[in-house]
Amino acid sequence: MSRTGKPEAIVSAFQELLDKTPPDLAHLRPSSDAWTLTEIVGHLVDSASNNHQRFARLRLGGLENFPGYDAESWVHAQSYDTCDFKALSTLWTSYNTLLLHLAATTPQDVLNNVWTYQGESQTLEFLIADYYSHLFLHTKHYSDRLAEVLSKNNRA
């Protein structure tokens, strides 16, 4: 389904990174314009939440003008960096277990149902693949940020 590998493998790879993350370092901000590890996880919870709605609604038919997602605004508004890292990680894991189930059980005959927003249209099939491509990219992002945080704290 994904252009970057099997969804289960992508979820598993990110889960391994979460398991390797020392909670006491998850809130360290390497620079003023960089997200903390906790904020990256919060963003991925937002992504899971928004895509859950799209996946479920598109199983029922076309979807018009369902809102998009502004990552910076959402991460800031929700103060993710003040969340407990383990709790947020558990939420991410649970959400992605559900999304894997939805992706695996989506009937073929609804994969061409379309979400239209601001003049752009995307099929459910594309959105599912794109979700896992997005997660794959953030796996690299998170891995790099984790290495940076560990290195700055002599835990590499």
C-alpha positions in Angstrom: 0.0 0.0 0.0 2.8 2.4 0.8 5.5 3.7 -1.6 8.0 3.3 1.2 7.4 -0.3 2.5 4.7 -2.2 4.3 2.6 -0.2 6.7 3.3 -2.7 9.5 7.0 -2.4 9.1 6.8 1.4 9.1 4.8 1.4 12.3 7.1 -1.1 13.9 10.2 0.9 13.0 8.7 4.0 14.6 7.6 2.0 17.6 11.2 0.8 18.1 12.4 4.4 18.2 9.8 5.3 20.8 10.9 2.4 22.9 14.6 3.6 22.7 13.7 7.2 23.7 14.7 8.1 27.3 11.6 10.0 28.6 13.8 12.5 30.4 15.3 13.6 27.1 12.0 13.7 25.1 11.4 17.3 26.0 14.8 18.7 25.1 14.7 21.3 22.3 17.9 21.2 20.3 17.3 24.7 18.8 14.6 27.3 19.1 13.0 26.4 15.8 13.1 22.6 16.3 10.4 20.3 17.6 11.1 18.2 20.6 10.7 14.4 20.4 7.5 14.8 22.3 6.2 17.4 19.8 7.0 15.1 16.9 5.0 12.3 18.5 2.2 14.8 19.2 2.2 15.8 15.5 2.0 12.1 14.6 -1.0 11.6 16.9 -2.6 14.6 15.1 -1.9 12.9 11.8 -3.3 9.6 13.0 -6.4 11.4 14.3 -7.1 13.4 11.2 -6.5 10.4 8.9 -8.6 8.1 11.1 -11.5 10.5 10.4 -10.8 10.6 6.7 -10.4 6.8 6.4 -13.6 6.1 8.3 -15.7 8.7 6.6 -14.5 7.8 3.1 -15.6 4.2 3.7 -19.1 5.6 3.7 -18.8 7.7 0.5 -17.2 10.9 -0.9 -16.1 13.6 1.5 -16.2 17.3 0.7 -14.6 20.2 2.6 -13.5 18.1 5.5 -10.9 20.3 7.1 -7.2 20.0 6.4 -4.4 20.1 9.1 -2.0 22.9 9.9 0.8 21.1 11.8 2.6 24.1 13.4 -0.6 25.6 14.7 -1.9 22.3 16.1 1.3 21.3 17.8 1.6 24.8 19.4 -2.0 25.0 20.4 -2.0 21.6 22.1 1.2 22.3 24.1 2.4 18.8 23.3 5.8 19.4 24.9 4.1 19.5 28.3 2.5 16.1 27.8 3.8 13.0 29.4 6.0 11.3 26.8 5.0 7.7 27.7 1.3 8.6 27.6 1.6 10.3 24.2 3.6 7.4 22.9 1.0 4.9 24.1 -1.7 6.9 22.4 0.3 6.9 19.1 0.7 3.2 19.4 -3.0 2.6 20.0 -4.0 4.9 17.1 -1.7 3.2 14.7 -3.0 -0.3 15.7 -6.4 1.0 14.7 -5.2 2.5 11.4 -3.4 -0.7 10.4 -6.7 -2.5 11.0 -8.6 0.0 8.9 -6.1 -0.1 6.1 -6.1 -3.9 6.1 -9.9 -4.2 6.2 -10.9 -1.4 3.7 -13.1 -2.9 1.0 -11.7 -2.6 -2.5 -14.9 -1.0 -3.7 -14.4 2.1 -1.6 -10.7 2.8 -2.3 -11.7 5.2 -5.1 -14.0 7.3 -2.8 -12.7 10.9 -2.9 -11.9 13.6 -0.3 -12.2 17.1 -1.9 -10.7 20.0 -0.1 -9.8 23.5 -1.4 -10.2 22.3 -5.0 -7.9 19.2 -4.6 -9.2 15.7 -4.7 -7.6 12.6 -3.3 -8.8 9.0 -3.2 -9.0 6.9 -0.1 -6.3 4.6 -1.6 -4.0 7.5 -2.0 -4.6 8.8 1.5 -3.8 5.5 3.1 -0.6 5.2 1.2 0.3 8.8 1.8 -0.3 8.4 5.6 2.4 5.7 5.7 4.7 7.6 3.5 4.4 10.6 5.9 5.1 8.3 8.8 8.1 6.9 7.0 9.5 10.4 6.5 8.9 11.2 10.2 10.7 8.0 11.2 13.9 9.4 9.7 13.2 12.8 11.2 12.6 11.3 14.6 15.6 9.1 14.4 17.9 12.0 13.5 16.4 14.1 16.3 16.8 11.3 18.8 20.5 10.8 17.8 21.0 14.6 18.2 19.5 14.7 21.6 21.4 11.6 22.8 24.7 13.0 21.4 24.2 16.3 23.2 23.6 14.4 26.4 26.4 11.9 26.1 24.1 8.9 25.8 24.9 8.0 22.2 
